[in-house]
Amino acid sequence: MPSHNKASQESQELCQNLLEALRKELPDVTRSESKDTCAIYVPGKNRFAYIYHRSKGKFIRVYFRGDISVTPALQKESSIIINTRPKVEKGWEKEFPYFVEIDSNEDISVIANIIYINAYPLSEKKIREKAQHKNITFPEELPENITTTSLLEGSVKTIKINAYERNPVARKICIAYYGCFCQICGFNFESVYGDLGRGIIHVHHIRPLSQINAGYRVDPISDLIPVCPNCHVVIHSKNPPLSIEKLKTSILETGK
């Protein structure tokens, strides 16, 4: 594969157009060019996609990070063909397991959105794992069987939520599909708090996490739904948790 500068003009243009499309969501995203590929990343975070060029013709192949448990949901929502990378000697199929092939500008914006919601969160996750002790996690959902004493670690500095792993990619896909506002009462943080509230919302597991096995593959569209903290608290005020429909009906009956 040729480098960016040695690729065909058409291949270079596709690369640049994809980068520009990503900048609509990630203004700081940039490209690092090597003799074989172009690496796509946000400064300070890990690379989340690689672009391979052709020396002739209008074509690029983009390998990107992904989660095998949620990427099929993206396939359902798009006509873009998402290919699974075959096993290779260096194990790149684990770090960058998917790829798409682009030969026109027609689907650039759709592909950029797929990469943004599926690949970019994993580049952030890698950074968080390296500095986990510095992170603060919102207690979106606490299991019923956790006591107050189990929440404390040393002095009152850290609150640990449940040990079930929350998938950041699934959350991104869920919010991209439904929108960043409560699907029960309609509350939107950004409309009230401006830029300070942008992107803030809870994501409710319709099937309680305590009932999910370790190997369960979440469907971001049918298993998750964005809700505000108030509605989320009310949902989990009952055991089993209230259904979305039950809470919506309650709100309508009170006339709120």
C-alpha positions as CSV (number, residue, x, y, z in Angstrom):
1,M,0.0,0.0,0.0
2,P,1.3,3.5,-0.9
3,S,1.7,6.3,1.6
4,H,-0.8,9.2,1.5
5,N,1.5,11.4,-0.6
6,K,2.2,8.6,-3.1
7,A,-1.4,7.5,-3.5
8,S,-3.6,8.6,-6.4
9,Q,-5.2,12.0,-6.1
10,E,-8.6,10.4,-5.9
11,S,-7.5,8.2,-3.0
12,Q,-6.0,11.2,-1.2
13,E,-9.3,13.2,-1.6
14,L,-11.4,10.4,-0.1
15,C,-9.0,10.3,2.9
16,Q,-9.3,14.1,3.3
17,N,-13.1,14.0,2.9
18,L,-13.4,11.3,5.6
19,L,-11.3,13.4,7.9
20,E,-13.4,16.5,7.3
21,A,-16.6,14.5,7.9
22,L,-15.2,13.3,11.3
23,R,-14.3,16.8,12.2
24,K,-18.0,17.7,12.4
25,E,-18.1,15.6,15.6
26,L,-14.4,15.7,16.6
27,P,-13.0,19.1,15.7
28,D,-9.5,18.2,16.8
29,V,-9.3,14.9,14.9
30,T,-6.1,14.7,12.8
31,R,-4.1,12.4,10.6
32,S,-0.6,10.9,11.0
33,E,0.9,9.8,7.7
34,S,3.4,6.9,7.5
35,K,4.8,5.0,4.5
36,D,2.0,2.5,4.6
37,T,-1.1,4.1,6.2
38,C,-2.8,7.2,7.6
39,A,-3.6,6.9,11.3
40,I,-6.7,8.8,12.6
41,Y,-6.7,10.1,16.1
42,V,-7.5,12.9,18.5
43,P,-4.3,14.4,20.1
44,G,-3.9,12.9,23.6
45,K,-6.0,9.8,22.8
46,N,-5.3,6.5,21.1
47,R,-5.6,6.0,17.3
48,F,-9.0,4.6,16.4
49,A,-8.8,4.1,12.6
50,Y,-6.3,3.4,9.9
51,I,-6.7,4.3,6.2
52,Y,-5.0,2.3,3.5
53,H,-4.6,3.9,0.0
54,R,-4.3,2.8,-3.6
55,S,-1.8,4.1,-6.1
56,K,-4.4,4.1,-8.8
57,G,-8.1,4.8,-8.8
58,K,-10.6,6.2,-6.3
59,F,-10.4,3.8,-3.3
60,I,-9.5,3.6,0.4
61,R,-9.9,0.9,3.0
62,V,-10.5,2.0,6.6
63,Y,-9.8,-0.3,9.5
64,F,-11.3,0.8,12.8
65,R,-11.7,-0.2,16.4
66,G,-15.0,-1.8,17.3
67,D,-16.9,-4.0,19.8
68,I,-18.1,-7.2,18.4
69,S,-21.1,-7.2,20.7
70,V,-22.5,-3.9,19.3
71,T,-21.2,-3.5,15.8
72,P,-24.0,-5.7,14.3
73,A,-26.5,-3.1,15.5
74,L,-24.7,-0.5,13.3
75,Q,-25.0,-2.9,10.3
76,K,-28.8,-3.0,10.8
77,E,-29.1,0.7,10.8
78,S,-27.0,1.3,7.6
79,S,-26.7,0.0,4.1
80,I,-22.9,0.3,4.5
81,I,-21.1,-3.1,4.4
82,I,-19.0,-3.5,7.5
83,N,-16.5,-6.3,7.0
84,T,-14.8,-8.4,9.7
85,R,-11.1,-8.4,9.5
86,P,-9.5,-11.9,9.1
87,K,-7.0,-13.1,11.7
88,V,-3.5,-11.8,11.1
89,E,-0.2,-12.7,12.7
90,K,0.2,-9.5,14.8
91,G,-3.3,-9.7,16.3
92,W,-4.5,-6.5,14.6
93,E,-7.9,-8.2,14.1
94,K,-8.5,-7.7,17.9
95,E,-7.6,-4.1,18.1
96,F,-9.0,-3.0,14.7
97,P,-11.5,-5.8,13.9
98,Y,-13.6,-4.1,11.2
99,F,-13.1,-2.4,7.9
100,V,-15.1,-0.6,5.2
101,E,-14.1,0.1,1.6
102,I,-14.8,3.5,0.1
103,D,-14.8,4.3,-3.6
104,S,-17.0,7.4,-3.7
105,N,-18.0,10.4,-1.6
106,E,-21.6,9.3,-1.4
107,D,-21.4,7.5,1.9
108,I,-18.5,9.4,3.5
109,S,-20.8,11.1,6.1
110,V,-22.5,7.9,7.1
111,I,-19.2,6.0,7.4
112,A,-17.7,8.9,9.4
113,N,-20.7,8.6,11.8
114,I,-20.2,4.8,12.2
115,I,-16.5,5.3,13.0
116,Y,-17.3,8.1,15.4
117,I,-19.9,6.2,17.5
118,N,-18.2,2.8,17.3
119,A,-14.4,3.4,17.1
120,Y,-13.7,6.7,18.8
121,P,-15.2,5.7,22.3
122,L,-12.8,2.8,22.4
123,S,-9.8,5.2,22.0
124,E,-11.1,7.1,25.0
125,K,-11.6,3.9,26.9
126,K,-8.0,3.0,26.5
127,I,-6.9,6.3,28.0
128,R,-9.4,5.9,30.9
129,E,-8.0,2.5,31.7
130,K,-4.5,3.9,31.9
131,A,-5.5,6.5,34.4
132,Q,-8.5,4.8,36.1
133,H,-7.7,6.2,39.5
134,K,-8.3,9.7,38.3
135,N,-11.8,9.0,37.0
136,I,-15.1,9.8,38.5
137,T,-18.1,7.6,37.5
138,F,-21.7,8.7,37.8
139,P,-23.7,6.2,39.9
140,E,-26.3,5.7,37.2
141,E,-27.6,2.5,38.7
142,L,-26.8,0.7,42.0
143,P,-27.7,-2.9,42.5
144,E,-30.2,-3.6,45.2
145,N,-27.8,-5.8,47.2
146,I,-25.0,-3.2,47.7
147,T,-24.8,-1.7,51.1
148,T,-23.6,1.8,52.1
149,T,-20.4,0.4,53.6
150,S,-19.5,-1.4,50.4
151,L,-19.5,1.9,48.6
152,L,-16.6,3.3,50.6
153,E,-12.9,2.8,49.8
154,G,-10.6,4.1,52.5
155,S,-11.8,7.5,53.5
156,V,-14.8,9.1,51.8
157,K,-13.2,9.7,48.4
158,T,-14.4,7.2,46.0
159,I,-17.9,5.8,45.3
160,K,-17.8,2.5,43.5
161,I,-20.9,1.6,41.4
162,N,-21.7,-1.9,40.4
163,A,-19.0,-4.1,39.0
164,Y,-20.9,-4.9,35.8
165,E,-19.0,-3.5,32.8
166,R,-20.7,-0.7,31.0
167,N,-20.0,-0.6,27.3
168,P,-19.2,2.9,26.2
169,V,-19.7,2.0,22.5
170,A,-23.2,0.7,23.2
171,R,-24.0,4.0,25.1
172,K,-22.8,6.1,22.1
173,I,-24.9,4.1,19.6
174,C,-28.0,4.3,21.9
175,I,-27.7,8.1,22.2
176,A,-27.0,8.5,18.5
177,Y,-30.2,6.5,17.7
178,Y,-32.6,8.0,20.2
179,G,-31.1,11.5,20.9
180,C,-29.5,13.0,24.0
181,F,-32.7,13.6,25.9
182,C,-35.0,11.6,28.3
183,Q,-37.2,9.3,26.3
184,I,-39.8,9.4,29.2
185,C,-40.2,13.0,30.2
186,G,-38.3,14.8,27.4
187,F,-35.8,16.5,29.6
188,N,-32.7,17.8,27.8
189,F,-29.7,18.9,29.8
190,E,-28.3,21.2,27.1
191,S,-31.5,23.1,26.7
192,V,-31.4,23.9,30.4
193,Y,-27.7,24.2,31.1
194,G,-26.3,25.2,27.7
195,D,-22.9,23.9,26.8
196,L,-22.4,22.6,30.3
197,G,-25.2,20.1,29.8
198,R,-24.2,19.0,26.3
199,G,-23.9,15.2,26.0
200,I,-25.1,14.5,29.6
201,I,-27.8,11.8,29.9
202,H,-28.2,8.5,31.7
203,V,-28.6,5.3,29.7
204,H,-31.0,2.8,31.3
205,H,-30.7,-0.9,30.8
206,I,-34.2,-2.1,30.1
207,R,-33.2,-5.5,31.2
208,P,-31.6,-5.0,34.7
209,L,-27.8,-5.5,34.8
210,S,-28.2,-7.9,37.7
211,Q,-30.0,-10.3,35.4
212,I,-27.4,-10.2,32.7
213,N,-24.6,-12.8,32.4
214,A,-21.0,-11.9,31.7
215,G,-21.2,-13.0,28.1
216,Y,-24.4,-11.2,27.3
217,R,-24.3,-9.1,24.1
218,V,-26.2,-5.9,24.4
219,D,-28.3,-4.5,21.6
220,P,-27.9,-0.7,21.9
221,I,-31.3,-0.1,20.3
222,S,-33.6,-2.6,21.9
223,D,-31.8,-3.1,25.3
224,L,-30.9,0.5,26.2
225,I,-32.7,3.8,26.3
226,P,-31.7,7.4,27.4
227,V,-33.4,8.7,30.5
228,C,-32.9,11.6,32.8
229,P,-31.6,11.0,36.4
230,N,-35.0,11.8,37.9
231,C,-36.8,9.2,35.8
232,H,-34.0,6.8,36.3
233,V,-34.3,7.0,40.1
234,V,-38.1,6.5,39.9
235,I,-37.6,3.5,37.6
236,H,-35.3,1.8,40.1
237,S,-37.5,2.8,43.1
238,K,-39.4,-0.5,42.6
239,N,-38.2,-4.1,42.5
240,P,-38.4,-5.2,39.7
241,P,-37.8,-1.8,38.1
242,L,-40.7,0.0,36.5
243,S,-41.2,-0.3,32.8
244,I,-40.8,2.7,30.5
245,E,-44.4,2.5,29.5
246,K,-45.6,2.4,33.2
247,L,-43.6,5.6,34.1
248,K,-44.8,7.4,31.0
249,T,-48.4,6.6,31.9
250,S,-47.9,7.8,35.4
251,I,-46.5,11.1,34.2
252,L,-49.5,11.6,31.9
253,E,-52.0,10.8,34.6
254,T,-50.5,13.4,36.9
255,G,-50.8,16.0,34.2
256,K,-47.1,17.0,34.4
